[in-house]
Amino acid sequence: MSVASPVIPSISATYAQRVAFVSEIAGRLHSYGTTAQRLEAAVVALSQQLGLDCEPWSNPTGIILSFSDPTKAIGSSDITRVIRLAPGENDLHKLSVADYIADSVASGRMSIAQGHTALRRLDRETQGRGKSLQVVAFGLAAAGVAGLWKLPWLDIATAGAIGVLIGLLTQYTDRRAATKEAGEALASLVAGVVATLVAALVGPLNLNTVIIASLVVLLPGMSLTNAVNELASQHWVSGTARLAGAVTTVLKLTVGAVIAVMLAQFLGLEPQVRAVRPQAHWVEWASLLLAAYAFAVLFKANRRDYPWVMAAAMAGYVIARFAGQAWGSPAGVFASAMLLTAAGNLFGRVIQKPGALIRLPGIIMLVPGSTSLRGFLNLIQQQNIDVGQAALLAVTNIVMALVAGLLFGNLLIPARKNL
């Protein structure tokens, strides 16, 4: 006697309910910082599991989703959803929860109504303690990066203090449309003014390096890498838009720093500038641990995932450092990106969580945001096109090595989960 196969509740839901659920998942994945090629692949896979045909089109500021019911006549059930969204921000905790909910609905462990309810729980406002921790993480990341560069103690303390100020400023500007567009320029202005005051009134600093370290959280290195990765995946519209956004962010940061320098000159301040990196090796490794914790907080990972995220961030830096010493810096970046991408894919296969928990923190220490900002600052300050060309070449080398590592890492261990 044949036994009828069980009907998955989510597939027995109405066509409109399934379309609404996929649309909501797509919007959330976008908001949580998923790149175009991974988002589209995840949406197509979920749609197929729910008995839908879907053709998604993603870009950094929106999604177009075209649905049809494969059981109906061609053209009789077509639905198109156009969703306008702000550029996404990495949120590893919400990404993991959304991925779990999508899997649960697709497998029948949750109904679509239960899935919607679970997704709405993610919309609760971040508690005050969480926001305070984000502000502190800005300072820890800035101090940690300054320590990784082996700057003097005054430089590290200044970068950390400016990082906290920028964290507070970001909490203010992000809530107001009038100030959000100029947020990066305001942050860079604050960094430049405070660093110049310290260098003029307290003691000499590695001025540009301190400013760059204090702005490390706002640097668009990850966006730049994702842009080129999308272009390599033939998502040309999304990649071009994301690339333009990254360049615009660097220009905003440069404008703020240049205004700070001009303001200091107007006020007659003469900052003492030096180029000294005197720290012992233990400071570098202690700073690596500090920066890894800060990025775990800034990526908004669940606390239970902190060990994974911190280990990935530290592993990415260590591999790039020692492989770079042996074979050259681009080879070190390539090796680190390849191994961490493969490790993220393996993590997704074994632990059944998004590989982004390993991949994103693994490459955050490698992205070329600081190099691009330094190049623009030197270009504007020295008015020398040769300096800009050298910076552009350095950024190009890093991005090429990163993207090659991401591509070959996916070949080394193919991803089972698109995220």
LINZIZI-V297089 format. One record per helix or strand of 2 or more residues. SS is the DSSP state (H for helix, E for strand). FROM is the first residue (numbers start at 1). TO is the last residue. Records with the same first field share a line. If there is no record, write none. Layout:
SS = FROM-TO ; FROM-TO
This chain:
H = 9-12 ; 15-31 ; 36-49 ; 92-107 ; 112-121 ; 128-148 ; 153-173 ; 177-180 ; 183-201 ; 207-214 ; 216-218 ; 221-232 ; 236-266 ; 281-298 ; 303-327 ; 329-351 ; 356-364 ; 369-382 ; 385-412
E = 53-59 ; 62-68 ; 79-84
